[in-house]
């Protein structure tokens, strides 16, 4: 089965909630700082990433498209 990598530059997040609305199972708003958090991700110097099954591709593609600061990318791994 194909896998998908989701990347998020959290430091640039403005907390608009667009990603949460598109893919609520993968995104949350942090109560600490109001920024979005990529659920299950690993932090590498402020770049968060997670590898998920291909069935999450479409919802997260919409999340990336709707992000006003363009800090989310979704690609097949």
BELVENPE-V6541 format. One record per pair of residues at least 4 apart in sequence whose ideal C-beta (glycine too) atoms are under 8 Angstrom apart, sorted by the first residue. I is the first residue (numbers start at 1). J is the second residue. If there is no record, write none. Layout:
BEGIN
{{I J} {I J}}
END
This chain:
BEGIN
{{1 53} {1 54} {2 53} {2 54} {2 76} {2 77} {3 51} {3 52} {3 53} {3 54} {3 76} {3 77} {4 51} {4 52} {4 53} {4 54} {4 56} {4 57} {4 60} {4 74} {4 75} {4 76} {4 77} {5 49} {5 50} {5 51} {5 74} {5 75} {5 76} {5 77} {6 26} {6 38} {6 41} {6 49} {6 50} {6 51} {6 52} {6 56} {6 60} {6 72} {6 73} {6 74} {7 47} {7 48} {7 49} {7 72} {7 73} {7 74} {7 75} {8 13} {8 36} {8 38} {8 41} {8 47} {8 48} {8 49} {8 71} {8 72} {9 13} {9 46} {9 47} {9 48} {9 71} {10 35} {10 36} {10 37} {10 38} {10 43} {10 46} {10 48} {10 71} {11 46} {12 69} {12 71} {13 35} {13 36} {13 69} {13 71} {14 35} {14 68} {14 69} {15 29} {15 33} {15 34} {15 35} {15 36} {16 67} {16 68} {16 69} {17 21} {17 29} {17 36} {18 22} {18 63} {18 66} {18 67} {18 68} {19 23} {19 26} {19 27} {19 36} {19 60} {19 63} {19 64} {19 66} {19 67} {19 72} {20 24} {20 27} {20 28} {20 29} {20 36} {21 66} {22 27} {22 59} {22 60} {22 62} {22 63} {22 66} {23 27} {23 56} {23 59} {23 60} {23 62} {23 63} {25 39} {25 56} {25 59} {26 38} {26 39} {26 40} {26 50} {26 52} {26 56} {26 59} {26 60} {26 63} {27 36} {27 37} {27 38} {27 39} {27 63} {28 36} {28 37} {28 39} {29 34} {29 35} {29 36} {29 37} {30 34} {30 35} {30 36} {30 37} {37 41} {37 48} {38 48} {38 49} {38 50} {39 50} {40 50} {40 52} {41 48} {41 49} {41 50} {42 48} {42 49} {42 50} {43 47} {43 48} {44 48} {44 49} {51 77} {52 56} {52 60} {54 76} {56 60} {57 61} {57 74} {57 76} {58 62} {59 63} {60 64} {60 72} {60 74} {61 65} {61 74} {62 66} {63 67} {63 72} {63 74} {64 70} {64 72} {64 73} {64 74} {67 71} {67 72}}
END
